[in-house]
Amino acid sequence: MQFEVACDRICDDISRLLLDFPPRSSVRGAYAAAFATRDLAAAFHHAAGLPKDPLWSEAIESLGHFLAVCDEVNLDRSPALLSLRQFVAENADLLASHVELKRAS
């Protein structure tokens, strides 16, 4: 149940940020948000409790890409943005190991 609540909170934060996107960037933001929410849901639903599962690193990478798109459109430092950045920072080791695996292959 706690994984469902966490997943919902993160997806709600992504939705809040999408509301602040300027019209000219909303399609790109929606696209990045869709990938992030899909990958996060997959990680929470299929890899909960398995930190080494590749679904987690993919989810963190997708969320990082969405945050980069947010930076490009200069979104304000809203609580949702800060919360998502904190989640990525807390899970940065998953992203680092995923990048290392990509380089090795």
C-alpha positions in Angstrom: 0.0 0.0 0.0 2.8 2.4 0.8 4.3 2.0 -2.7 0.9 2.9 -4.2 0.7 6.1 -2.1 4.3 7.0 -3.1 3.6 6.4 -6.8 0.4 8.5 -6.6 2.2 11.3 -4.9 5.0 11.5 -7.4 2.5 11.3 -10.4 0.5 14.1 -8.8 3.6 16.2 -8.5 4.3 15.6 -12.2 0.7 16.6 -13.1 1.0 19.8 -11.0 4.1 20.8 -12.9 2.4 20.1 -16.3 -0.2 22.7 -15.4 2.5 25.3 -15.3 4.0 24.6 -18.7 3.8 27.3 -21.2 1.6 26.4 -24.2 4.5 26.3 -26.6 6.2 23.6 -24.5 3.3 21.7 -23.3 3.5 18.9 -25.9 7.1 18.2 -25.1 6.4 18.4 -21.4 3.4 16.0 -21.7 5.5 13.6 -23.7 8.3 13.6 -21.0 5.7 13.3 -18.3 4.0 10.4 -19.9 7.3 8.4 -20.1 8.2 9.3 -16.5 4.8 8.3 -15.1 4.7 5.1 -17.1 8.2 4.1 -16.0 7.6 5.1 -12.4 4.4 3.1 -12.3 6.1 0.1 -13.7 8.9 0.3 -11.1 6.5 0.8 -8.2 4.2 -2.0 -9.3 6.6 -4.6 -10.6 9.9 -3.9 -8.8 8.8 -2.6 -5.4 11.3 -3.7 -2.8 13.8 -4.8 -5.5 16.2 -1.8 -5.7 18.6 -3.5 -8.2 15.8 -4.1 -10.7 16.5 -2.2 -14.0 12.9 -0.7 -13.9 14.1 1.6 -11.1 17.0 3.1 -13.0 14.8 3.5 -16.0 12.2 5.3 -13.9 14.7 7.6 -12.3 16.2 8.4 -15.8 12.8 9.2 -17.2 12.0 11.4 -14.3 15.3 13.1 -14.6 14.6 13.8 -18.3 11.2 15.3 -17.3 12.9 17.6 -14.8 15.4 18.7 -17.5 12.4 19.7 -19.7 11.1 21.6 -16.7 14.4 23.4 -16.4 14.3 24.3 -20.1 11.0 26.1 -19.7 12.1 27.8 -16.5 9.4 26.5 -14.1 9.3 28.2 -10.7 10.7 26.3 -7.8 7.3 24.9 -6.7 7.0 22.3 -3.9 6.2 19.7 -6.6 9.5 20.4 -8.4 11.5 20.3 -5.2 9.9 17.1 -4.2 10.7 15.4 -7.5 14.3 16.7 -7.4 14.6 15.3 -3.9 13.3 11.9 -5.0 15.8 11.8 -7.9 18.6 12.8 -5.6 17.7 10.1 -3.1 17.8 7.5 -5.8 20.7 8.8 -7.8 22.7 5.7 -7.1 20.2 3.7 -9.2 20.7 6.1 -12.1 24.5 5.9 -11.8 24.6 2.2 -11.9 22.3 2.2 -14.9 24.6 4.6 -16.8 27.6 2.4 -16.0 25.8 -0.7 -17.3 25.0 1.2 -20.6 28.6 2.1 -21.0 29.8 -1.4 -20.4 27.5 -2.9 -23.1 
